[in-house]
């Protein structure tokens, strides 16, 4: 289960992307997470996914 707070989610997802997964899609598949929901929540908090960095970054 993913954290509900956007800032904690940001930290959680970035740590997992850094340490365990090579892409956001891979992370979502492994955690059975709805990628659109994650993107929406993090976008609302001012973060976007950078495919080049494989991290969420501030807008």
DSSP file (Angstrom, degrees, kcal/mol; ACC not computed):
  #  RESIDUE AA STRUCTURE BP1 BP2  ACC     N-H-->O    O-->H-N    N-H-->O    O-->H-N    TCO  KAPPA ALPHA  PHI   PSI    X-CA   Y-CA   Z-CA
    1    1 A X              0   0    0      0, 0.0     2,-0.2     0, 0.0     3,-0.1   0.000 360.0 360.0 360.0 135.5    0.0    0.0    0.0
    2    2 A X        -     0   0    0      1,-0.1     7,-0.1    29,-0.1     0, 0.0  -0.558 360.0 -96.6 -86.4 149.5    1.3    3.4   -1.0
    3    3 A X        -     0   0    0     -2,-0.2    -1,-0.1     1,-0.1     6,-0.0  -0.307  24.5-146.6 -60.0 146.8    1.5    6.4    1.5
    4    4 A X  S    S+     0   0    0     -3,-0.1     2,-0.3     5,-0.0    -1,-0.1   0.813  75.1  87.3 -86.7 -33.5   -1.5    8.7    1.2
    5    5 A X  S  > S-     0   0    0      1,-0.1     4,-2.8     2,-0.0     5,-0.2  -0.528  76.9-138.6 -69.8 129.6    0.4   11.9    2.1
    6    6 A X  H  > S+     0   0    0     -2,-0.3     4,-2.5     1,-0.2    -1,-0.1   0.858  99.9  49.1 -61.5 -38.8    1.8   13.4   -1.2
    7    7 A X  H  > S+     0   0    0      2,-0.2     4,-1.9     1,-0.2    -1,-0.2   0.880 114.1  44.9 -71.3 -36.8    5.2   14.4    0.3
    8    8 A X  H  > S+     0   0    0      2,-0.2     4,-2.9     1,-0.2    -2,-0.2   0.895 112.9  52.1 -70.5 -39.5    5.7   11.0    1.9
    9    9 A X  H  X S+     0   0    0     -4,-2.8     4,-3.1     2,-0.2     5,-0.3   0.919 107.5  53.2 -59.6 -44.6    4.5    9.3   -1.3
   10   10 A X  H  X S+     0   0    0     -4,-2.5     4,-2.3     1,-0.2    46,-0.2   0.938 113.2  42.3 -54.7 -50.8    7.1   11.5   -3.2
   11   11 A X  H  X S+     0   0    0     -4,-1.9     4,-2.2     2,-0.2    -2,-0.2   0.915 115.9  49.1 -64.4 -44.7    9.9   10.3   -0.9
   12   12 A X  H  X S+     0   0    0     -4,-2.9     4,-2.2     2,-0.2    -2,-0.2   0.938 113.8  44.7 -60.4 -50.3    8.7    6.7   -0.9
   13   13 A X  H  X S+     0   0    0     -4,-3.1     4,-2.8     1,-0.2     5,-0.2   0.916 113.6  49.8 -65.3 -44.0    8.4    6.4   -4.7
   14   14 A X  H  X S+     0   0    0     -4,-2.3     4,-2.4    -5,-0.3    -1,-0.2   0.891 110.3  50.5 -64.1 -38.3   11.7    8.1   -5.4
   15   15 A X  H  X S+     0   0    0     -4,-2.2     4,-2.6    -5,-0.2     5,-0.3   0.927 112.8  46.4 -64.0 -43.5   13.5    5.9   -3.0
   16   16 A X  H  X>S+     0   0    0     -4,-2.2     4,-3.1     2,-0.2     5,-1.6   0.911 112.5  49.9 -64.9 -42.0   12.0    2.8   -4.6
   17   17 A X  H  <5S+     0   0    0     -4,-2.8    -2,-0.2     3,-0.2    -1,-0.2   0.903 114.7  45.4 -62.7 -40.2   12.8    4.1   -8.1
   18   18 A X  H  <5S+     0   0    0     -4,-2.4    -2,-0.2    -5,-0.2    -1,-0.2   0.916 125.9  28.3 -67.3 -43.6   16.4    4.8   -7.1
   19   19 A X  H  <5S+     0   0    0     -4,-2.6    -2,-0.2    -5,-0.2    -3,-0.2   0.748 134.4  11.2 -95.2 -26.2   17.0    1.5   -5.3
   20   20 A X  T  <5S+     0   0    0     -4,-3.1     2,-0.4    -5,-0.3    -3,-0.2   0.697 106.9  57.4-130.0 -26.5   14.7   -1.1   -6.9
   21   21 A X      < -     0   0    0     -5,-1.6    -1,-0.2    -4,-0.1     3,-0.1  -0.903  48.7-154.5-125.9 144.4   13.0   -0.2  -10.2
   22   22 A X  S    S+     0   0    0     -2,-0.4     2,-0.3     1,-0.1    -1,-0.1   0.526  82.6  17.4 -90.9  -7.1   14.2    0.9  -13.5
   23   23 A X  S  > S-     0   0    0      1,-0.1     4,-2.0    31,-0.0     5,-0.1  -0.989  72.7-114.6-157.6 161.2   11.0    2.7  -14.5
   24   24 A X  H  > S+     0   0    0     -2,-0.3     4,-2.5     1,-0.2     5,-0.2   0.884 117.2  54.3 -64.2 -39.6    7.8    4.1  -13.1
   25   25 A X  H  > S+     0   0    0      1,-0.2     4,-2.3     2,-0.2    -1,-0.2   0.896 107.3  50.5 -62.4 -40.2    5.8    1.5  -14.9
   26   26 A X  H  > S+     0   0    0      2,-0.2     4,-2.5     1,-0.2    -1,-0.2   0.914 110.5  49.8 -63.7 -43.4    7.9   -1.3  -13.4
   27   27 A X  H  X S+     0   0    0     -4,-2.0     4,-2.3     2,-0.2    -2,-0.2   0.938 111.4  48.4 -59.9 -48.3    7.3    0.2   -9.9
   28   28 A X  H  X>S+     0   0    0     -4,-2.5     5,-2.5     1,-0.2     4,-0.6   0.899 112.5  48.5 -61.6 -41.6    3.6    0.4  -10.5
   29   29 A X  H ><5S+     0   0    0     -4,-2.3     3,-0.6     3,-0.2    -1,-0.2   0.925 113.1  47.2 -64.2 -44.6    3.4   -3.1  -11.8
   30   30 A X  H 3<5S+     0   0    0     -4,-2.5    -2,-0.2     1,-0.2    -1,-0.2   0.857 119.7  38.7 -66.7 -35.4    5.4   -4.5   -8.9
   31   31 A X  H 3<5S-     0   0    0     -4,-2.3    -1,-0.2    -5,-0.2    -2,-0.2   0.392 105.9-124.7 -95.9   3.0    3.4   -2.6   -6.2
   32   32 A X  T <<5 +     0   0    0     -3,-0.6     2,-0.3    -4,-0.6    -3,-0.2   0.915  58.4 155.8  51.7  46.8    0.0   -3.1   -8.0
   33   33 A X      < -     0   0    0     -5,-2.5     2,-0.9    -6,-0.2    -1,-0.2  -0.779  52.3-116.4-105.5 146.9   -0.4    0.6   -8.0
   34   34 A X     >  -     0   0    0     -2,-0.3     4,-2.0     1,-0.2     3,-0.4  -0.737  24.1-159.0 -81.5 106.8   -2.5    2.7  -10.3
   35   35 A X  H  > S+     0   0    0     -2,-0.9     4,-2.9     1,-0.2     5,-0.2   0.841  88.7  56.2 -58.2 -37.1    0.1    4.9  -12.1
   36   36 A X  H  > S+     0   0    0      1,-0.2     4,-2.4     2,-0.2    -1,-0.2   0.897 107.4  49.2 -63.8 -39.7   -2.5    7.5  -13.1
   37   37 A X  H  > S+     0   0    0     -3,-0.4     4,-2.6     2,-0.2    -2,-0.2   0.914 112.3  47.7 -65.2 -42.4   -3.5    8.0   -9.5
   38   38 A X  H  X S+     0   0    0     -4,-2.0     4,-2.7     2,-0.2     5,-0.3   0.940 113.1  48.1 -63.8 -47.0    0.1    8.3   -8.4
   39   39 A X  H  X S+     0   0    0     -4,-2.9     4,-2.5     1,-0.2    -2,-0.2   0.907 112.9  49.0 -59.8 -42.2    0.9   10.8  -11.1
   40   40 A X  H  X S+     0   0    0     -4,-2.4     4,-2.2    -5,-0.2    -2,-0.2   0.926 112.7  46.7 -63.8 -46.1   -2.2   12.8  -10.3
   41   41 A X  H  X S+     0   0    0     -4,-2.6     4,-0.8     1,-0.2    -2,-0.2   0.922 116.8  43.0 -64.1 -44.5   -1.5   13.0   -6.6
   42   42 A X  H  <>S+     0   0    0     -4,-2.7     5,-2.7     1,-0.2     3,-0.3   0.856 111.6  54.4 -73.0 -34.1    2.2   13.9   -7.1
   43   43 A X  H ><5S+     0   0    0     -4,-2.5     3,-1.6    -5,-0.3    -1,-0.2   0.910 105.1  54.5 -62.2 -41.9    1.3   16.4   -9.8
   44   44 A X  H 3<5S+     0   0    0     -4,-2.2    -1,-0.2     1,-0.3    -2,-0.2   0.749 107.5  50.9 -62.9 -24.1   -1.1   18.1   -7.4
   45   45 A X  T 3<5S-     0   0    0     -4,-0.8    -1,-0.3    -3,-0.3    -2,-0.2   0.393 128.8 -96.5 -94.2   1.5    1.8   18.4   -4.9
   46   46 A X  T < 5S+     0   0    0     -3,-1.6    13,-2.6     1,-0.3     2,-0.4   0.717  83.5 121.4  95.2  22.2    4.0   20.0   -7.6
   47   47 A X  E   < -A   58   0A   0     -5,-2.7     2,-0.3    11,-0.2    -1,-0.3  -0.919  36.2-171.2-120.9 146.1    6.0   17.1   -8.8
   48   48 A X  E     -A   57   0A   0      9,-2.7     9,-3.0    -2,-0.4     2,-0.5  -0.941  30.4-107.6-129.2 154.5    6.4   15.5  -12.3
   49   49 A X  E     -A   56   0A   0     -2,-0.3     2,-0.7     7,-0.2     7,-0.3  -0.698  24.0-156.2 -84.3 128.1    8.1   12.3  -13.3
   50   50 A X  E  >> -A   55   0A   0      5,-3.3     4,-1.8    -2,-0.5     5,-1.4  -0.908   4.9-168.2-102.6 108.9   11.4   12.7  -15.2
   51   51 A X  T  45S+     0   0    0     -2,-0.7    -1,-0.2     1,-0.2     5,-0.0   0.878  87.8  57.2 -63.8 -36.7   11.9    9.6  -17.3
   52   52 A X  T  45S+     0   0    0      1,-0.2    -1,-0.2    -3,-0.1    -2,-0.0   0.874 119.0  30.9 -62.2 -37.8   15.6   10.7  -17.9
   53   53 A X  T  45S-     0   0    0      2,-0.2    -1,-0.2    -3,-0.2    -2,-0.2   0.593  98.8-134.8 -94.0 -13.3   16.3   10.8  -14.2
   54   54 A X  T  <5S+     0   0    0     -4,-1.8     2,-0.3     1,-0.2    -3,-0.2   0.907  72.9 100.6  53.3  44.5   13.8    8.0  -13.3
   55   55 A X  E   <S-A   50   0A   0     -5,-1.4    -5,-3.3   -38,-0.1     2,-0.4  -0.972  79.7-109.0-148.4 157.5   12.7   10.2  -10.4
   56   56 A X  E     -A   49   0A   0     -2,-0.3     2,-0.3    -7,-0.3    -7,-0.2  -0.793  42.1-173.6 -87.2 137.5    9.9   12.6   -9.5
   57   57 A X  E     -A   48   0A   0     -9,-3.0    -9,-2.7    -2,-0.4     2,-0.0  -0.913  30.2 -91.1-130.7 155.2   11.2   16.2   -9.5
   58   58 A X  E      A   47   0A   0     -2,-0.3   -11,-0.2   -11,-0.2   -12,-0.1  -0.348 360.0 360.0 -63.8 147.6    9.7   19.5   -8.5
   59   59 A X              0   0    0    -13,-2.6    -1,-0.2   -16,-0.1   -12,-0.1   0.484 360.0 360.0 -68.0 360.0    7.9   21.4  -11.3
